[in-house]
Amino acid sequence: MESFLRTFSDQTINGLVIGNIYAFIAVGLALIFGVGNLINFAHGSVFMVGAYVGWVCMTWWNLPLAVAFVVVALVCALVGMAIERFALYPLRGAPPIAPLLATIGVSFMIDQAVQLLFSRNPHAFPNPLIEHRFQVGGVTVGAIDLLIAGVGVVAALTLYAFLRFTRWGWALRATAQDREAALQMGVNVNAVNRMTFAIAAALGGIAGLLVGMYFNTVYPTMSFQATFKGFAAVVLGGLGNVPGAVLGGLLLGLIESYGVAIFGATYRNLFAFVILIAVLVWRPDGLFSLKPRVAQEPLTGTFIAKGRPVPTPKWLIAPLIGVAFVLPILVPNPYLLQILTNAWLLGMVALSVTLVTGTAGQTSLGQAGFMAIGAYASALLVLRLGWPFELSMMAAASISAVLGTLLVFPAFRLRAAYIAIATLAIGEIVNQIILNWEGLTKGAMGIAGLPPPSFLGWQMIRPHEIYYFSLALLCLAALTQWRLVRSPLGRTWRSLREDEIAAQAFGVNLNRYKTLAFGVAAWIAGLSGAVTGHMYTYISHETFTNTTSILALTMVILGGMGNLLGAIVGAVTLTALPEVFRGLADYRYLVYGLTLLLVIRFRPQGLLGTD
Amino acid sequence: MSASNGQPLLQLKNIDTAYGPIQVHFDLNLHVHAGEIVCLLGGNASGKSTTMKVILGLVQPLRGTVLFDGRAITGLPTPQIVRLGIGSVPEARRIFAQMTVRENLLMGAYHRKDRRAIADDYERMLALFPRLKERLHQRGGTLSGGEQQMLAIARALMGRPRLICMDEPTMGLSPLYVDRVLALIQQINAQGYTIFMVEQNAHLALQIAHRGYVLQNGRIVMEGSAQALLNDPEIQDAYLGEKQ
């Protein structure tokens, strides 16, 4: 009993300390959401920049801790202002989804830049306080715990005083509450926006420094986790609610800490994603709001820009497919064929994204989750039950359609930006389940020894074989989808995209048609995942990540939302681009992020136009 | 009042405005002299509120000029226009719902630097609006519609504007508050404030205004003294509901 109590109080302190850090991240996200009505996907990247700047300060320059804090806050504030100035300010007046996607592009670029500068490997972070530990009433408290708590309290009080008693703080609050009215009071809302980014980024950067010290390590992928923990905390507290964000952060820290104590460390990241979805779906205003917020800003429509598809002559399609099919004979370069095979398989994923996002208007950032379900389903059917690949592939696609749709189903009531976050979380949950359901999936080990794809006795081992197979599947998927979107069903899907309420008023059952859209999309993505898995012969919970999901969405944006040919053109372009310019291969994500930013800004309807 | 007594305080010249392919204003011309109450009348979607937005720089016209005190302000950012002396009582009041009444009032003086004068104006407002004084530390969103309208007007006055633009100041108010707001507008006009207001309720607006313009489908179709407009049979037919 006593040991239980001790564990309990240790876990409580642990949870509060981590929660304090989450609160730092969440407060920044809440400020940005409040002022700019923007969900900032680049926030975790700034957090990571803070960790690395702190690491540089302390290991390269041997600066004292206090100075490191100041340097981190200043550098991150500048980074935040730069993000606002160069990526977001030019998009003012665009639909809210445009700046959201821009922050995804920015996060790709920052993450890759940090990797290039400091390598992908973790660095040990020195903690000058590590020696000091105190016994307080049977509980051990480290100096680092006290530091984090102290910095948290000081930051919270400073922020409160700033918002409450200073002219700039008033301007910030006024802008958050009513941007246009603030303008009419003479508030320069653009300057307020930039200041908000600076404050949020400084807080995020300090959180990064604290995390680095707490876990004694910094690594580039810490950015995405931070973004997500921040989202979960903000959503718990109510979007845009700053005190709520603090409470949400502390609560998330406690839940994680107790959860890990009960279920084990590998479950740590699952809690945030589950909380995120559960709160978004059942209490979208957060735990601490007494009543629903009045007149929430409508975040409807996924379309970055309305436009018409660039007319593509029908006679051109057949020759294009013909060229794709004779290419292996003309250019039997295995490297090229491998790249194009990837493009075909990702093209199928892009088709599935363009169906749910472009045609039906449900922004999806979770498509890799469907691929993972397909890949694992097929692998298990083949390896455990001895099914032939041609059967397992079809079954896997169907399993992905059913499971995928069931997973997304609770999020059907969400719209634009919220469904984007929810689907991203669902993709992560799939990977977390794969990681933790060891009996079925072998957990972190992954599944090795998948036989290569085969079809009616034809084993696809050489590059051109799988090239043909994936190209054929892509053509079939595109043809089927083309028939669907031209049918009355397609018209109904587009009505969801244009105006859900109007569609409902005309008797459209929203859930049924969203189910159909996600079902078909998850089927196609699952099929692609199954083939990809067997092509790689090894899959794990890290094979199909959110990066793939975001890449697929970028392809669709590049080609033009809802445009089938555009999805394929986007897939080929983004897969081939870094390879064509050999030197760019190391800068792959820099290229992806930049592409996203440039397309959103200069050609929001995409290369081939939206359809 | 005629255009002969000097240069107008506000003048809109040949304004054309459009939202994308939909044109809102067609060659709009109007002016307001210092000391006047001028009202812009018109039905739904006639372009009234857009006129306010053009003056405040929230919407940029395709063509034409807005002159304030002889100076072209077209294209200036809204905060700068506000600093030049144009105050705004926005449509639907747009009180900062989460800020206290006191904070709302002081936000009205946000662009001013003269701290002592701001403190004086603040005291004056509390004297002028005893109702607000009782609720100084309440959040703006908890006030009734009529109290919010008073707060919006007081907030605009805190900026010491030379011209106050009011967008539908009586909209959605109880009859009691409609009368109070109209009396208040006359009262502050008597203190020297120039007022340009947009109103759907022509009858009420013309009772207190000196002059009026009638906007229809983006064009000024009639203008004149309030009395002349009140007696005009066409106006009575179309806006006052007094069929002859």
Boltz contact constraints between the chains, C-beta under 6 A:
constraints:
  - contact:
      token1: [A, 174]
      token2: [B, 96]
      max_distance: 6.0
  - contact:
      token1: [A, 174]
      token2: [B, 107]
      max_distance: 6.0
  - contact:
      token1: [A, 177]
      token2: [B, 96]
      max_distance: 6.0
  - contact:
      token1: [A, 177]
      token2: [B, 98]
      max_distance: 6.0
  - contact:
      token1: [A, 178]
      token2: [B, 94]
      max_distance: 6.0
  - contact:
      token1: [A, 181]
      token2: [B, 90]
      max_distance: 6.0
  - contact:
      token1: [A, 181]
      token2: [B, 94]
      max_distance: 6.0
  - contact:
      token1: [A, 183]
      token2: [B, 78]
      max_distance: 6.0
  - contact:
      token1: [A, 184]
      token2: [B, 88]
      max_distance: 6.0
  - contact:
      token1: [A, 184]
      token2: [B, 90]
      max_distance: 6.0
  - contact:
      token1: [A, 185]
      token2: [B, 107]
      max_distance: 6.0
  - contact:
      token1: [A, 185]
      token2: [B, 110]
      max_distance: 6.0
  - contact:
      token1: [A, 186]
      token2: [B, 79]
      max_distance: 6.0
  - contact:
      token1: [A, 186]
      token2: [B, 82]
      max_distance: 6.0
  - contact:
      token1: [A, 186]
      token2: [B, 83]
      max_distance: 6.0
  - contact:
      token1: [A, 186]
      token2: [B, 110]
      max_distance: 6.0
  - contact:
      token1: [A, 186]
      token2: [B, 111]
      max_distance: 6.0
  - contact:
      token1: [A, 187]
      token2: [B, 110]
      max_distance: 6.0
  - contact:
      token1: [A, 188]
      token2: [B, 79]
      max_distance: 6.0
